[in-house]
Amino acid sequence: MAIDDIIGGFDPAEAYELSNFEICGNIYRSLVTVDPADSTKLVGDLAEKWEISKDGLTMTFHIRKDVVFSTGNPLTAEDVIFSLHRVIKLNKAVGYLLTQFGWNTGNMDQLIRATDKYTVVLTLPVLQASGIVLSCLAGLPGSIVDKAETLAHEVDGDLGNAWLKTHSAGSGPYRLVEWLASDRVVLEANPHAAVAPKTPRLVIRHVADPASQLLLLKKGDIDIARNLGSDQLKSISSEVGLTIDQADSLTLIYMVMNMALPQFQKQEVRQAIKWAVDYEAIAQNITPKLWNAWQSFLPKGTPGAISDLPFKKDGAKAKDLLAKGGYPDGFSVTIDHPNSWPYADVAQAIQADLAAIGVKASLLAGEGSQVFGKMRARKHEMGIGYWAGDYVDPNGNSVPFCSDADDSDNTTQKTAAWRSHFADAELTAAVAAAAQELDEGKRLTMYTDIQKKWNERSPFAFLLQQVGVAVVQSNVTGLTLGLAANFTRYTELAKT
């Protein structure tokens, strides 16, 4: 697969690319993880059980007593405390998954502590729904590292960060043996793994070109190809000896309208744009087998996500809404989009759909960094972007797309909603309330209501959800693709 996105290496307190997320997920274990049979549920991993206080502020985890790191050192509560403190101290990009709860270097000793060798107690300074906290602990920053091994390689107070970029100190099924940037990653079985992986050695080769991956697959030089495009996948059905594994992922593609423009301040106009787009045609003709039509800001597989697709192409309805919004003759607008596939093709399809209702869209293609930089600066008129959630809880995407408590340029919370001036006080308050609701059933019902109101009001139209794909030789079994990259599992991989 393409692994040239790996920049920061494999320290779980720093790793922030999809490829190293996946690999780290097979090196490290966390207190809890997503149920492989149901991504909307969390189950114990290193924690055999846990309790949550009635007020929701205290979580007590009981650690399994038989877990051993790849070094041979036993895993205890001391390693758990060290690992969580380490994420907060280093404060790398992924650190926010823990610090968002109010934990910091000043209070972590009191709020994240061990009460005995196998008991960890986490105290929240501010109430948060337990589902949010548990989901973040299941993410990569919740990975537990071997304290003794990590500190043995500490240099100048870096808590072993430089060493862990290219080495591992985990209790997962594999250990990192070698990483050559943009070349290969080599994993070998952890001899002390609780469940021994079926394949003792894995080599992940960097092959960026999908056509080259397919050629290697057909020749039998590789067992699994991870980055084939729609064109390659179309030919697989006729190939003997190859099978396709698929699973939904957290990655979404959306279209957005900047409400700084007068026309997009009218809800009827925003609705007209949404009713002009042929979502199914985009999925079937541009991204077959790789992206499916999806219209909620919560990806399929996320707790509380609604699966209905409220919008479909209806030119007459779109024109009527434009007229009601004060633009019967349409208007001109620009659409910024990444110049890579599938974004450029999606942009062209939307351009044609908008032209059919009288909206003249000019396409502005650019590198992804340019497009998102412009959107972050609120300089776009319309834009096409993508979003990959950091954790599997509805709060993870609700805050970015619904919450804008301060729409000024000086705010510290520059959410995706803020970037397009979507300041809806009711939705902002609803998201904040849901994040503190302790009744999980009630909380998910709140998110259902939020999604429906958001679909009606927001300047966003979600278009597609990505499907994770692996094409494997017919004699290879056991790869489990995860909703999030760090939940993809190699343990059962086997070749006959």
FENZIPE-V724628 format. One record per run of one state. SS is the DSSP state (h for helix, s for strand, l for the rest). FROM is the first residue (numbers start at 0). TO is the last residue. If there is no record, write none. Layout:
((SS,FROM,TO) (SS,FROM,TO))
This chain:
((l,0,16) (h,17,23) (l,24,28) (s,29,29) (l,30,30) (s,31,34) (l,35,36) (s,37,43) (l,44,45) (s,46,51) (l,52,56) (s,57,62) (l,63,66) (s,67,67) (l,68,72) (s,73,73) (l,74,75) (h,76,89) (l,90,91) (h,92,98) (l,99,106) (h,107,110) (s,111,115) (l,116,117) (s,118,122) (l,123,128) (h,129,136) (l,137,138) (h,139,141) (s,142,142) (l,143,145) (h,146,150) (l,151,159) (h,160,163) (l,164,172) (s,173,179) (l,180,182) (s,183,188) (l,189,199) (s,200,204) (l,205,208) (h,209,218) (l,219,222) (s,223,224) (l,225,228) (h,229,235) (l,236,240) (s,241,256) (l,257,260) (h,261,264) (l,265,265) (h,266,275) (l,276,277) (h,278,284) (l,285,289) (s,290,292) (l,293,313) (h,314,323) (l,324,330) (s,331,337) (l,338,341) (h,342,354) (l,355,358) (s,359,365) (l,366,366) (h,367,375) (l,376,380) (s,381,387) (l,388,393) (h,394,401) (l,402,414) (h,415,418) (l,419,423) (h,424,433) (l,434,438) (h,439,456) (l,457,458) (s,459,472) (l,473,474) (s,475,476) (l,477,478) (s,479,479) (l,480,483) (h,484,486) (l,487,487) (s,488,488) (l,489,492) (s,493,494) (l,495,495))
